């Protein structure tokens, strides 16, 4: 037969405020454990929130990259359009100048013939 347990140890296990072997009561230990669990849950919630914020930030970064690429594409398209326009103007001016010179030569030749 087992010897009877110490009465204070039995009462400590039931929740009395008697100290346990480590000097704390069951109530204090339970309260500390609950605080630790609450702190752990708060940290887990904070980590989840930070992960959500990180995902939002990455999404914004990707959107910004897409917008920057679109702006660059439009800028290149615009530069090409302007370059094409300038080339056409230069060609038109060269043709007009050539036509002027040809007309001037024809007038001179016509005046010599008279």
C-alpha positions in Angstrom: 0.0 0.0 0.0 1.2 3.5 -0.9 1.9 6.0 1.8 -0.6 8.8 1.9 0.3 11.9 0.0 1.3 15.1 1.6 -2.0 17.1 2.1 -0.5 20.4 1.0 0.7 18.9 -2.3 -2.8 17.6 -2.9 -4.4 20.9 -2.1 -1.9 22.6 -4.5 -3.0 20.4 -7.2 -6.6 21.3 -6.6 -5.9 25.0 -7.0 -5.2 26.3 -3.5 -2.7 29.0 -3.1 -0.3 26.7 -1.3 3.2 26.9 -2.8 4.3 24.0 -5.0 7.9 22.6 -5.1 9.1 25.5 -7.2 7.7 28.1 -4.9 4.7 29.1 -7.0 1.1 28.3 -6.5 -1.0 26.4 -9.1 -2.9 29.6 -9.6 0.2 31.7 -10.3 1.6 29.0 -12.6 -1.7 28.8 -14.4 -1.9 32.6 -14.7 1.7 32.8 -16.1 0.9 30.0 -18.6 -2.2 31.9 -19.7 -0.2 35.1 -20.1 2.5 33.2 -22.1 -0.2 31.7 -24.3 -1.9 35.1 -24.8 1.5 36.6 -25.7 2.1 33.8 -28.1 -1.3 34.3 -29.7 -0.6 38.1 -30.0 2.7 37.4 -31.6 1.1 35.0 -34.1 -1.5 37.6 -34.9 1.1 40.2 -35.4 3.1 37.9 -37.7 0.0 37.2 -39.7 -0.7 40.9 -40.0 2.9 41.6 -41.1 2.7 38.8 -43.7 -0.5 40.4 -45.1 1.1 43.8 -45.2 4.1 42.2 -47.0 1.9 40.7 -49.6 0.1 44.0 -50.2 3.5 45.7 -50.5 4.8 43.1 -53.0 1.5 43.5 -55.0 2.1 47.3 -55.1 5.7 46.8 -56.1 4.5 44.5 -59.0 1.9 47.0 -60.0 4.5 49.8 -60.0 6.8 47.7 -62.1 4.0 47.1 -64.6 3.2 50.8 -64.7 6.8 51.7 -65.2 7.2 49.2 -68.0 4.0 50.6 -69.7 5.3 54.2 -69.3 8.6 53.2 -70.9 6.8 51.4 -73.7 4.7 54.5 -74.3 7.7 56.8 -74.1 9.6 54.7 -76.7 6.5 54.6 -79.0 6.2 58.4 -78.7 9.9 58.9 -79.4 9.6 56.7 -82.5 6.5 58.6 -83.6 8.3 61.9 -83.2 11.4 60.6 -84.9 9.3 59.4 -87.8 7.5 62.8 -88.0 10.9 64.6 -88.1 12.2 62.3 -90.8 9.0 62.9 -92.9 9.4 66.7 -92.4 13.0 66.5 -93.5 12.1 64.4 -96.5 9.2 66.8 -97.4 11.6 69.8 -97.0 14.2 68.1 -99.2 11.6 67.3 -101.9 10.2 70.9 -101.7 13.7 72.3 -101.9 14.5 70.1 -104.9 11.3 71.1 -106.6 12.1 74.7 -106.0 15.6 74.3 -107.5 14.1 72.4 -110.5 11.5 75.1 -111.1 14.1 77.8 -110.8 16.3 75.9 -113.4 13.3 75.5 -115.7 12.5 79.2 -115.4 16.1 80.1 -116.2 16.2 77.7 -119.2 12.8 79.0 -120.3 14.1 82.6 -120.1 17.2 81.7 -122.1 15.1 80.1 -124.8 13.1 83.3 -125.1 
